[in-house]
Amino acid sequence: MLTTLIYRSRVSPETGQGNVHKLVQHALDKNKANSITGILLFDGTEFFQVLEGEEAIVNALFNRIATDQRHSSVVLLMQDYSAYRRFQDTGMRLFDVSSHTEESIIEDILNLSHFKGSYLQDDRIMRLTRKFIGGIGLHITSPEFNPSSWYLESRENFEISSWPAPVPEQPCQFALQPIIDALTGKVSSYEALIRSPSGGSPFEMFQSIPADRLYLFDIETKFYAFKLAKQLLKHNEKLSVNLLPGVLYSIPGAVNILIQQISDSGLRPEQIIVEVTETEAIINQDVFHQALKELRVAGIGLAIDDFGAGFSGLALLTKFQPDKIKIDRALIEQIHLSGVKQAIVRSIAQCCDELGITLVAEGVELMEEWYWLESTGIHLFQGFLFSRPSLNDTGIIRWPLMR
């Protein structure tokens, strides 16, 4: 199957610009032998390469490039499939962006094309090529976010002799996971994640609940999260709790129930953030949005959880603007390697900035993911890189520090 793959990368300092032409000639010979066609642009610092060929061969080549020490910050911009090659007779052609004008380079590329310029003008490949030549379109982390410049230091957030033990008669337990501002060393809030009575997974917990009792169970158990937070949280720290959207339009007086639970636990409404999950479709929109208004009036914060991987997405955002949006792990995982994910997350970040909404990146597990997100302007994080959920405990937080 014929595929087209485009990536960008930085040339490593050890390679040096003088060796780039040798590198290209070597690649040209190998590409011809493997029936790979394409173009390579170089601006003195970064590569932009289009590869065309059989899928397995192109993928194998890209995997070698991604681990080649002569490249760094390798980002996959696109991979698509086609019935034809755009550069049918070209093993690999190098274009020096720094010494030619954008229009002259584009004209040369169009003339190299199998279609001799008649088709490629508005082709997706040409749009990406123009962005590279114009110096836009991809965010690469700044030098200060170099992996060798940072390390993680573990610190307990509380200094007390013992943590609250699981309460046997409770229908569930909760594990707390912090949401942190990594560079300031501050905890923004803790998320209470439901667990089974024995400390098992959320799946184990909800599997035991009949479908017709799910919403009632979801709201009733929030009281135990609030009680735990009262024992553990410092005066100004906040607790986030997940709530299925259906609770707000299926349980009569759901907001009043939450307000009473918060009061009975000794917390203040402004200490609580309700995270509306995107794991189910919202059926009764009018009642749901009325409940959100009531939560606002009560002083309770609002967040959209799992943004980008659920049912509502941008449609939900047009109806109400929360205090926080939590970007789903599906968009965060390996973001430093994916141009598609980077473009989506940058767009979300720009949208939230214009709307005054705070962004949280959840599911961060790699330092490289954090580097990219932090350098692009996202400052709140949640994930195993910093702290794992701890049963009835705030756990240990690992903070990034510069060497």
N, C-alpha and C positions, 0 to 999 in steps of 0.2 A: 504494500500500500504506500503510495507516494505521500510524503509529509514535508511540510515546510516548518522549520524551527528558527526562531530568532532569539538571540541572547545579547546581553551587554556585560562587560566585565572591565575591571581595571588591570592594567599591566602591572605586575609586581615590580617593586623598586630594583630587585635583584636582576630582572631581565634586562632592563635598560632599553631605551628607544633604538639604539644602534642594532640590536639583535632582532627587532621586529621584522625586518625584511627577510632574514634567514628563517624566522619562524613561519612566515607566510609561504615562502618557497617550499619548505618542508611540508606544510599543510596542503599546498597545491598538489604536490606529487601524490600524497596519500589520498586526497579527495578524488583525483582522477582515477586512481586504481579502484576506488570503491563506488564510482559513479555518483559522487556527490558534487553538486553544483552550488553556486551561490556567490555572494560578495562579502567583502570585509572592509569596514570603515575604521579609521584610527585617527584620533584627534590629538595624539601626543600623550594622553593619559588613559583613555578608555577605548575598548574595542566595541564594535557593533557588527554582528555577523549574521548573515542569512544563510542557512543550510537547507539544501533540497536533496531528497533521495529516499530510498526505501526506509520505512519507519524503524526497523530494528537496527539498521546501520547508522542512521542519523542519531538515534537515541544512545547507542553505544559510544559514538563520537562525542556527543554532548556530555555524557557521564565522565569521559576521560578529561574533557576540558574543565569540568567543574572541580576536578580534583588535581588539576595540573598546577604546580606551584608557580608557574609563570603567570597565572591569572589569579585575581582576587575579586571579591564582591561579584561573583558570577550570578546573574539574575536572568531567569527565563522570562522573556517578554511575551511570546506566543508560540503555540504549536497548533498547526491546522493541517487539513488534508486537501488535496487538489487532484484534478484530472490531468494536469500539465505542469511542466517546469517553466518557471519564468526566465531562468538563465540557462537555457538548454546547452549551450556550447562553452560554458565557462566553468573551469574547475574551481578557481578562486581568484578573484581580482581585488587588489588592495587599492583603496581610495584614501589619500592623505587629506583629511578634512582641514587641517591647519593651513594648508598652502593653496587651497582652491576655494572658489566661491560656492555657495550652496547651489545656485542655479547651474553652474557648470558641472558639478558633481551629479546632480539630478539628471541633467541632459545625457551625460555619459552612461549613467545606469540605465536610463530608458533605451539608449541605443544598443546596450548590451542585451536587452531583453529579447526573448524569442519573438515578441510582438512588436519590436522596434518602436516602442513608445505609444502605440495606439490604444493599449488597454490599461497600462500600469498607472496612469496619471492619478487616478483616485483609488488605487488599490491599497488595501490595508498595510501592506508591506511598505509602500511608498510613504504613507502617512507616518509610520513609525520611523522610517529613515529620515524624513524631514525633521522630525522632532529631535533626533540625535544630532543631526548637523546643526540645528538651531540651538543646541545646548539645553533642551527642555525635555520634560516627559518622564524622567526617572530620578528618584531621590536615592542617592547613595550616602551612607552614614558618614558623618564628618570624622576627621582623623582622631579626635578626642575619644571616640567610641571604638577604639581598637581593643580587641580582646585581651591583648597583653597588658593593657593599661588598667584593668579592673580585676577585682577579686570579690568574693562574697564573705561576709563576716556574720556569724550566727549570734543572735542575742535573744534572750527571753524577754517578753514584753512586760511580764509581771514578776514580782519577787514576793511570793507567798509560799507558805510551807506545804500546802496541799491544795489540790483542785477538787471541785465538787464531784462526788462519786455519782455514777449513774443511779437514777431513782428507779427501783424495781417496779413500782406500780405504774410508772408512766407508760403510755401506749407507744412512745417513740423516744429517741434521744436526738441530740443535735451536736454536730461538729462545727466548730468555728474556723473560718479561714479569713485572714486579713486582706483588705484592699489597701495598698500602700502607695505613698508618694516616694519612689525609690531614692531620689536624690536628696530630698529634705529629711529623710529618716522618720517620717510621720505616718501614722496609721490613719487613713481616712475613715474607715468603718470596718466592721466584721460582718461577714455573711454567715447566717445560721443555715446549715445544710442538714436536712432531715436524715436520720438514720433509723434503722429498726430498733426494737427494744434491746436487742443484744449488741447493737452497734453496727449492724449490717448495712448494705448499700441501700440507696433510695429505691432501686428496683425491687429489692427484697421487701422493703417496707410497703410500697404501694401495691405490690402483687397480692398482699394479704388483705387488702381493703376492697370490699364489694364496690362495683362501679357506681351504684346508686347512693353510696355513702362517701364517695371520694371528696366532693366539695366540702361537705360538713366536716369530715376528718381534717382536711387541709386547713380550715380556719380554726378549728378547735385546738389543734396542736400548736398553734402559734403562741399560745399562752406559756408553754413550756420553754420556748425559745426566749421569750421576754423575761421569764424568771431567771434563766441561766445568765442572760445579759446583765441583769440587775446585780448578780453576784460578781461578775467579772469585769464589766466595763468601767473605765474611768469616767470622771464626771462629764466630759464633753465628747466622748466617743459615741459612735452611732452603730446601730445594728440594722443590717439588711435582711429581710425575710422574703422568700419567694412566695408568690400567690398565683394560683391558677386563675386566669381571667374569668372562668365560669363561676368562681366563688362570688364575684361581685354582682353578678346578675341572676344567680340561682339561689343564693342564700338570703332570705329577707333580713334586712337590717345588718348586712355584713359589715359595713363601715362602723356602725355603733358597737358591734361585737368586738371589733379590733380596738376601738378606742377604750372600751371598758377593760379589755385584757391588759392594755398598756398601763392604764391607771392602777389596776389591781396588782400589777407586778412592781409598781413603784417607779416606773420609768416615765419620761415625758414624751409627748407625741413627736417633738422635734428631734428626738434621739432615734426615731424609727424611719427606715426607708422601705417602702413596699416595692419589690421588684416584680413587675408584671411580666410573666414569661410568655414567649412566643410559641410555646409547644402545642397550642391548640387554637383553633379558629374561634373568633369572637362572634357569637351568634346574635345576642341582643345588644346591639351597639348603643342604643339610647340609654338603657339602664346602666350599661358598663361605664359610659362617659359621665353620667350623672354621679356614679359612685366615685369616679376619679376626682370630680369637683369637690365632693364631700371630704375626701381624704386631704385635699389641698387646704380646705377651710379649717380642718382639724389641726393642721400644722405638720402633717405627716409627709415626708419626702417621697418622691416617685422616681422609679427607674424602669427602663425597658431592658429586660434581660435577653441574652442570646440573640442580640440584634444581628440580622443578616442571615439567619438560618431557620427562621420560623415561618409562621403563616402570614403575619401582618406587615412587618418591615416598614417601608416608607409610607404605606397607607396609614398605619397606626400613628406614625409621626406627624402626619398632616392633621390628625384629629386632636392630639394633645402633645405638648412638648414637656417632657419630664425634666427633672433636675439632672439625671444621669442617663447615659446610654452605655450598655456593656456590650462590646463587640464580641461576637461568638468566637469560640476557639477555632472553628472551621476556617475563619478568615485570618487568624493569628498564626496558626501552625505553619512553620517554615516560611514566614512572610519575607524574610531576608533573601529568599531565593526565587520568589514569585513576583514577576512584574504585574500580573493580573491582580493578585491580592493587594499589592502595594497601591495600585491605581484605585481600587475600590475603597481601601481604608483611608487613603488621602482624601477622597471625595467625601466620605463620611465625616472625617475630621474637619474639613472646610465647612460642610453643612452645619455641624454642631457648633463650630466657632461663630458662625454668623447668627445662629439661634441662641447663643449663650448657654449651651448644654455641655456639661462636663462629660468627657469620654473616659471609659475604663476599658482596658484591654484585659480580657480574662483568658485563662488557660495558657499563660506564658510559662514555657518550660525550658527555653534555651536562652543563654546570654545573647546570642545573635539576634533572636527575636526582640529581646528587650532593647538592644542597641538601636535597632532600626526604628522601633516605635518611639523610644525616647527622643531620638534625634529628629523625628518628624513632628514632634510637638505634643505627644501624648504622655501624660505624667502620672496617671494612676494605673496600677497593675494588680492583678490577682493571678496566682498560679503556683504550680509546684516549684518553680525556680526559687521563689521567695519563701513560701510556707505551704505545707500540706494541711488539709483540714484535720483538726484535732478534736477528738470526742470530749465534750464537756470541758474544753480547754482552749486557750488562745494560742497555745503552741509556741514554737520557736520561729523567729523571722530571720531570714538571711538578707542582709542589706548589702548592696553593691557599693564598694568603696574604690576610689582611684588610688593606684599605687604611688 
